[in-house]
Amino acid sequence: MVAAMRLMVSYGHSWIDGDGASAPETCLAARVAAGLGLELDNRGVGGSSSTGTAALVLADPPPPAALYLLMTGLNDLRLGGDSASTLEDYAAALRTILNTFRSASPDALAVAVVQPHLLDYSLYAPHNQGSNELVDIYNGMLARVAGGYPQVVLAKAPDWDAATMLDDDTVHPNDAGHACLARAVLRVATAAWQ
């Protein structure tokens, strides 16, 4: 491993916080930490935007860690829709977050989770402005920003199935969804550390 520390710190929206999981240990972040043998410091905040996460890391900087896990952007696009300024704010927030990770642990690995598609974006106004097309646009921005950071890798779940991996609320992953995303993170983290 690139660092001697045994800590993973996770940031992001409700999927990181664990919404939809049947128990704390079945959520995405907990599954990843357990799979890598790391202690978990989960700083996910349900309902948060990328700008909220950026404000969080500036107000309370992350501790040094072996790995930082990040998943953000879904709430930005669900609230902001196709607003160009919201997308630019997302990009700026990503840079702030990733710069903060690099400052805390220059050699640490950061894994950013690519947002999978949902089935229905029409519920929960005013957070009903999203679409799969917007998810793809935001994922494209994530790839462009992350490309400027050699210690950042993206985790995309090729086996994601929104029809079976979302909770009944249609917004959060169920246990199968959390497990699917965790497998994607574990694959890229393990490959990066080999």
N, C-alpha and C positions, 0 to 999 in steps of 0.2 A: 504494500500500500504506500502511496506517496506521502503520507503523513503518519506520525506516530499516534496522533490523537484517535480516540475511539468514539467520536461524537458525530452525529448527523443532526443538522438543524434544518427544519423545513418551514417554508413560508408560502402563503398564498390564500386562496379563497376556500370555500366550504369543502371542496373535495380533499384538500390537504387537512383541514380541520377534522374531517372524518364523517361528515354528514352522509347518511345513507348506509353506512356500515352498521352491522348488527352489534358490534362490540368494539371497544377501542383497539384491540389487537388485530382486528380484521380490516382496518382502514389502510389506505395506500401508504402513508408515511410509516406506520408501525410495521407493515409487512416488509417494506424496503429496509428499514433499520434492522429488523430481525434477520432478514436474508443476508445482510452484510456483516452481521455481528457487531453492530454499532449501537451505542446508547442514543435515544431519541430526545431531542428538544424540539417539540412541535409548536411552532408559533403561527400556525394557520389561523385565520379569522374568517368565520362564516360571513358571507355578504360583502367581503372586502373587494376593492378594485385594485388595479396595479398601482395607482397613485397612493392609495391607502397603505399598501405594502411598502412602497418607497418611503412614505412618511414614517412608518414603523421602524424600518432599519436605520433611518437617520436619527430618530429619537432614542432608540435603544439598540445600538449596534450589535450585530451578531457576535457570539463568542467564536474564538478559533475552533475550527472543526475539520474533520477529514472530508466531509461531504456536505454540500448545501443542496437542498431539494426545493424547487420552485415550480409553482403552477398558478398562473394568474392570467387575467384577460377576459374571462368569460363574462364577468359582471360588467366590465367596461362596455363590451359590445352589446350586451343585452339591454343596457341603459342608454348607450350613446348611439346605437344603430350605425348607420353609415357615415357618421360625422367624421370628417377628415381631422378635425382638431382632437377628437377623442382618440383616434388612432395615433396621432403624433404624441399625445400625452402618454399613451401606452408605451410607445417606443422610448420616450424620455425616462419613464418610470423604470423600465427594464434596465436601462443603462445605469441609473442610480443604484438599483438593487445589485446588479452584477459588479459594479465598481465597489460597492460596500463589501460584498463577499471577498473580492480580491484584496481589499485592504485588510480585512480581518484575518485571512489565511491565504497568502499569495499562491501557495502550492496546492490548495484544496481543489477538489473536483466539484463542479456545480452541474447539476442535472436539471434541465428545464423540461417539464412535461408538456408535450404538444396536446392541445385541447382536442378531444374527440368530438364528433358531431352529436347533437341531441336529436330527438324525434319531433319535438314541438316547442316552439319559442313563443307561442301566443299567450301564455299564461303569466300571471304575477306582474301585472302592470304596476309601475312603469318599466319594469325590467322585461319587456316583451318586444324589444326591437331587434332581436338577433335573428340569425339564419345560418344555415350551414355554409353559405357563400361568405358571410362575414367571418365565421370561424376560420375558414381557409385564408382569408385576407390577414387576419390577426396572426395566424400560424406562420404565414409568409414573413410578416414583420418580425416575429420572434426569431425565425431562422436568420434573417438579415442582421439583427442586432447581435444575436449569439455568435455569429460568424466573426465578429470582431474580438472575441475573447477565446484564446486558445484553451483555457481550462474549462470551458462550458461545452457540454454535449446535450443534444436533444434526445428525448425518449418519446418515441411514437409507437403506439400499440397497433400493430397490423391486424390483430385479431379482434379489435373492438367491434362489438355488436350492440348498437343502441337499443335494439328491440328486446334484448335479454339482459343487458348489463346496467340499465337505469332503474332507479327506485320508482315506486309508484307515483312520486311527485313529478316525474319526468325531467328533473333537473340534476339530481345527484346520482352517483353510481351506487348500485347495490354491492353486496359482497363479491359477486362475480366481476363487477366492474372495477372495484378496488383491486382485486387480485390481478386482473388483466393489466391494469396500469402499472402495478408493482412489478410484474414480470418484465415489462418493457424497461422500467428504470433499472432493474437488476441486470438485465442484459447489457445495457450500455455502460453502466458503472463497472461491471466486471470486466468488460472488454477494455475500458479505459485504464484500468489498473493492471492489466496483464503486461 
